Amino acid sequence: AKTKEISEVESFLGDKAYICMGKMDGLTCSLRYLGGKLVSAETRGNGQVGEDILHNALVIKNIPKRIPWQEEFIVDGEIICTYDDFKPFSNEYKNPRNFASGSIRLLDSRECANRNLTFVAWDIINFPMKLLSMKMELLKQYGFTAVPYNTDEDMETLNIELQIEKIQKECQRLGYPIDGVVFKYDFCR
């Protein structure tokens, strides 16, 4: 659910452990690894069927092409363009989100490579871990760029406004376009 009311976020979280993370403003993408090798990449598409973008995912510098896990490993995240990387294209495109969305769909992967897109991971799908925060740490260990996040344990006080401010400042420092902050319970289904 979306809200602008701190009280609604507090009510949602209650006394449960949580993660607060930046809501990247880009194009959602799922990466699939088999035998440790990146074998597919697709957009969310219509929610049921996505577009195959493997040819361009292979040229995004910060996407690991190999990982040390041999079984199926699916990573969800967002393809973005940082504000700094967007500057040379800002006269032709309206904003970094539209630029990233159009760039990842290019047929020529060399042209996509020249656009310096970034993949920011925010979850591992169907992976046996108890906590989302553990998944986030594993993503970093495997070489992924994880979305800026913090847990309720990271803060001395459980002040929601401070959590939001901390995430916004970190995303701004990194030049990441965001369109909000997400709060999730820190457990996996």
C-alpha positions in Angstrom: 0.0 0.0 0.0 1.1 3.6 -0.6 0.9 6.3 2.0 2.4 9.7 2.9 1.4 9.3 6.5 4.0 8.3 9.1 1.3 7.0 11.4 0.2 4.5 8.8 3.7 3.2 8.3 4.1 2.9 12.1 0.8 1.0 12.3 1.8 -1.3 9.5 5.2 -2.1 11.1 3.9 -2.5 14.6 6.5 -4.3 16.7 7.8 -6.4 13.8 11.4 -6.3 12.6 11.7 -4.4 9.3 13.8 -3.2 6.5 13.6 0.3 5.0 14.9 0.7 1.4 14.9 3.1 -1.4 12.3 2.6 -4.1 14.3 2.9 -7.2 12.8 4.8 -10.1 13.7 2.6 -13.1 12.7 -0.6 -14.8 12.1 -3.8 -12.7 14.2 -6.7 -13.9 14.7 -10.3 -12.9 18.0 -12.1 -13.4 18.2 -15.8 -13.4 21.4 -17.9 -12.8 21.9 -21.6 -13.4 25.1 -23.4 -12.7 26.4 -20.0 -11.4 26.0 -18.4 -14.9 23.6 -15.6 -15.8 21.2 -17.3 -18.3 18.2 -15.0 -18.5 17.1 -11.4 -17.8 13.7 -10.1 -18.2 11.5 -7.1 -17.4 8.4 -7.3 -15.5 6.4 -6.8 -18.7 2.7 -7.1 -18.1 3.2 -8.8 -14.8 2.8 -12.3 -16.3 5.3 -12.2 -19.2 8.3 -10.0 -19.4 10.6 -8.9 -22.2 13.8 -10.8 -22.7 16.7 -8.3 -22.2 19.6 -10.8 -21.6 21.7 -9.3 -24.5 21.7 -5.9 -22.8 22.0 -7.2 -19.2 25.2 -8.9 -20.2 26.7 -5.4 -21.0 25.7 -3.7 -17.8 29.0 -3.5 -15.9 27.7 -4.1 -12.4 25.7 -7.2 -13.1 27.7 -10.3 -12.1 27.9 -12.7 -15.0 28.9 -15.5 -12.7 28.1 -16.2 -9.0 29.3 -19.0 -6.7 25.8 -20.6 -6.3 25.2 -23.6 -8.6 21.5 -24.1 -8.2 18.8 -21.8 -9.6 19.3 -18.2 -8.3 16.8 -15.5 -9.2 17.5 -11.8 -8.3 14.9 -9.1 -8.5 16.0 -5.5 -8.8 15.8 -2.3 -10.8 17.7 -1.1 -13.9 18.4 2.6 -13.4 20.5 5.4 -14.7 22.2 7.5 -12.1 21.8 11.3 -12.4 25.5 11.7 -13.4 25.3 9.1 -16.1 22.0 10.7 -17.4 23.5 14.2 -17.8 24.9 13.6 -21.3 21.5 12.5 -22.5 19.3 14.9 -20.7 18.6 17.1 -23.8 17.2 14.1 -25.6 15.3 12.3 -22.8 12.8 13.5 -20.2 14.2 11.7 -17.2 16.5 8.9 -16.0 13.6 6.4 -15.7 12.5 6.8 -19.3 16.1 6.8 -20.5 16.8 3.5 -18.6 13.6 1.9 -19.8 14.3 2.8 -23.4 18.0 1.9 -23.3 17.5 -1.6 -21.9 15.2 -2.4 -24.8 17.7 -1.4 -27.5 18.5 -4.1 -30.1 22.1 -3.0 -30.3 23.8 -4.1 -27.0 26.9 -1.9 -27.8 24.7 1.1 -27.8 23.2 0.0 -24.5 26.7 -0.5 -23.0 27.5 3.1 -23.9 24.6 4.3 -21.7 26.1 3.2 -18.4 23.0 1.7 -16.8 23.1 0.3 -13.3 21.4 -2.7 -11.8 20.3 -2.3 -8.2 19.2 -5.6 -6.5 16.5 -5.7 -3.8 15.6 -9.4 -3.3 16.5 -13.0 -4.0 13.5 -15.1 -5.1 13.0 -18.7 -3.8 16.1 -18.8 -1.7 16.2 -20.6 1.7 17.0 -17.7 4.1 15.0 -16.6 7.1 15.5 -12.8 6.9 15.4 -10.4 4.0 18.4 -8.6 5.6 20.4 -11.8 5.2 19.4 -12.0 1.6 20.6 -8.4 1.1 24.0 -9.2 2.6 24.3 -12.3 0.4 23.6 -10.2 -2.7 26.5 -7.9 -1.7 28.8 -11.0 -1.1 27.9 -12.3 -4.6 28.9 -9.0 -6.2 25.6 -7.3 -6.7 24.9 -3.7 -6.0 22.2 -3.8 -3.3 19.6 -1.1 -2.9 20.4 1.3 -0.1 18.6 0.0 3.0 18.7 -0.1 6.7 17.0 -2.2 9.3 15.3 -1.2 12.5 18.4 -2.4 14.3 20.6 0.0 12.3 19.0 3.0 14.1 19.4 4.0 17.7 15.8 5.1 17.7 12.9 3.6 15.7 11.9 7.0 14.3 10.4 6.4 10.9 11.1 9.9 9.7 14.8 9.4 10.5 14.7 6.1 8.6 13.2 7.8 5.5 15.7 10.7 5.7 18.7 8.4 6.0 17.6 6.4 2.9 16.9 9.5 0.9 20.3 11.0 1.7 22.1 7.8 0.8 20.3 7.6 -2.6 21.0 11.2 -3.2 24.7 10.7 -2.4 24.8 7.8 -4.9 22.9 9.7 -7.5 20.1 7.1 -7.6 16.7 8.3 -8.8 14.0 7.2 -6.3 10.3 7.7 -6.1 9.8 6.8 -2.5 10.9 4.6 0.4 9.7 1.0 1.0 9.2 -0.6 4.3 9.1 -4.4 4.4 9.0 -6.9 7.3 12.4 -8.5 7.7 11.4 -12.1 7.1 11.0 -14.3 4.1 7.9 -16.3 3.2 
